[in-house]
Amino acid sequence: MATLILVRHGRSTANTAGLLAGWTPGVALDERGAEQAAALPGRLAGVPLAAVVTSPLQRCRETLAPLLAARPELEPHTDERIGECHYGDWSGRKLAELADEPLMRIVQQHPSAAAFPGGESMRAMQARAVEAVRDWNARVEAEHGGDAVFLMCSHGDIIKSLVADALGMHLDLFQRIHVDPCSVTAVRYTPTRPFVFRLGDTGDLGSLVPRPTTPDKAVEDGGNAVVGGGAGAV
């Protein structure tokens, strides 16, 4: 069956500001994120893409812009089901403040029970993303054959939940997964099971360097405390 390449959007202004962006409008790539996006066409050079699908949010569209410019034959499709988790009342708030919320402990340790005030549950987030992937996988295979490759540009928590599903992991374990900004994760779906053969690949080993532990430095350098992916970043 088809192979899915999942790209997390490049580093955003919300990442560097330590904010939980969610669906907040106007969140763009920062300077580093723009550099990451510019490098994406080279990293994917030689990989044929049958389709490109994106979250409707600005940071994902900006991440794909250089790739689409390099491959004008590709027409991007937008799918809201791979948009960021709806964090509701938490959207736009500082992660440092949210760390003191009782719900954050549930998000981190028992996410299958977590539902954001005024937003959606993490179970619903995963369910819609998995449905989107399965739909697009069947569509791409039907139109382009079982060896086709397609790409989706999405968000940290979405990608982590998709990886958990592909690995047969319970959603409560998905916080153990980490995907950096503009990292590439690849999953091949077969009739019997999915296979994960890339996870959070940034094209180098820089992401293995231990992260700073001070909050200010973590924000500045894009450490795990900020860029780990949505509410799982704390």
N, C-alpha and C positions, 0 to 999 in steps of 0.2 A: 504494500500500500504506500501511499504518498508519505513524504518526509516533511515535517514541519520545522521551520526555523523560527524560534521565538527571540525577538530582540527587545530588550528593555530600552525604553527611551534614554537618551543621553542625560547627563546631569542637568538638573533644572534649577531655576532661581529659588524654588521652594526647598529643594534639597540643601542648598548652601545656606538658606535662612533658617533651616531647622523647622519647617512648617509641614503640617500634614495637608497636602494640597487637595487630594480628592478630585472633585469635579469643579473646583474653583476656576473661573475663567481667567485667561491672561497669564497663565504660568508658562513661561517660555524656557528654552534652554539657556544656561549661562554660557560664559565664554568657553569653559572646559567642555560643556555638553556639545557646543557647536563644533569644537575640534573633534570630539568623538564621532559625531554624525558625519563629518567630512571624511573621516577615515573608513567609514563603513563600506563604501563601494569597493575600495581596495581589498578589504578583508574578505569580501564576498566575491571577488573577481574569480571568474571561472565556474561559479555555482549558477546553474541555470534556474531561473525562477519562473514558475508557471503562473503564479498569482502573488499579489501583495495585498495584505489586509491590515488596516490600522484602527486603533482606537480613535475616536473622534477628537480627542483632546489635543491641544496645540503642541505640547511637548513631543508627542508621538509623531504628529505630522511634520514637525520641524526636523525630527531625527531622520525621517525617510526622505526628506527633500533632496539631499545630495545623491542618494541612491537612485531616486526616480529621474533626476536630471541626467545621470550617467546611463540610465536605461529607459529612454523615452518610449520604448515599445510597451512598457508596463503601465497599466492603468490601475491606480490604487482603489481598493474597495474599503469602505468604512463600515465597521460593525460595532454598535454600542455594547454588545455583549462582552467585548474584551476591553471595554473602558474601565477605568479605575473603580475600586470599591466605592460605593456611595457611603461616605463617612458621616453624612448628615450634619448634626450640630458640631461635630468635631472638625469639620472641614475648615481649613485656614488657620487652625490653632497651632501654637507652638508645641512641638513634641515634648519639650522639657516640662511644660505645664501638664500635658496629658499623662505624663509618667506617674503623676500623683492620683490620677483618677482610679477608683476601684475597678472599673471595667478594664483598664489596661492589663491588669493581672490576668483576667479571663482571656483577653486577646492573645496574650503571650503563652499561657499555659493550657487553655481549654478553648481554642478559637471556635470550635464547632458549636459552642454555646454562646458565642458573642454576637450581639446585635447592636449596631450603633444607634444612638438616640436620633430620631429623625432620619435615619438612613436605612441600610439593609443589613442583613446578617451575613456573616462570613460563609455560611453554608450556601446561601443564595448566590453570593458572589462566585463561588467555585462552580456551582451548578450551571449558571449561565455561560461561564467561560468554557467549561467542558462541552456544553451543547454546541457552542460556536465552533470549537475546534473539530468536533465530530462532523458537523454539517459541512464545514469547508473541506475537510479531509475527503469526504465522500464526493463532494462536487469536483474537487481538483482531480481526483483519481478517475472519475467518470469522463472528464473532459480531456485529460492529458495523460492518463495511464498510471500504472502502479509505481513507476520510477520517478514520477514528478516530484518536484520540491516547491513548496510554497512558504511564504514568510508572513509572520504576524508581528506587528510592533505594538507592545502593550506595556504593562506596569508591573512593579515588583511583586505585589501581593497576588495579582492575577497569574503571573508566570509561576510563582512558587506553588500556587494551588493547582495549576495544571501539571507541574512536575510531580507533586504529591499523588495526583490521580494516576499519572502514567506509571509511577513506581508502586502503585497499590498501597500507598501510605494513607493512614487516617489523617483527616484534616488537622487533628490535634497535634500532629508531628510536623506540620509544614513550616513552622518557625525555625526548624533546624536547617532549612534550605536558605541559601543566600545567592542573590544574583546582583551583580554590580550594574551601574548605569552603562548602557550600550553594550552589555554583554550578550553573547549568543548562546542559546540553549537549543538543542536539536532533539526531536523525538520522531521516531518512525513508528507508525501504527500498522499493525498486522491483524489478520483475522482472529488471532488468539491472544495477543498481548502487545502493548507498546514497548519500545526499547528506547531508553534515554542514552544517547551517545555523545552529547556535549552538555555541559551544565555550567552556566555562568562564565563562558569562555570569553576573555577580553583580548585574546591574541598575544598576551604576554603573561608573565608571572608576577607582575607588580601587585596584584590583588592579594598575593600571599604574604606580603610584608605585614607584620603586626601593626594594628591600628593604634593611633594615639588614644589615651584613656581620658584626657581632659575634655569636657564637653565643647569648649570653644575651639580647641584644635581639631576635634572630630568633625565639627561643622565645617571648618576651614578646609580640611583635607578630604572631605567627603567620606568620613569614616562610617563604620557600621551603625553608629548611633543615629545617623541621619539618612544615609542612602541605602539602607538595607531593604527597603521596599515597603512603603506605606506604613500602616500602624505596626507592622512587625519591625519597624526600624529602631524601636526603643529597647 
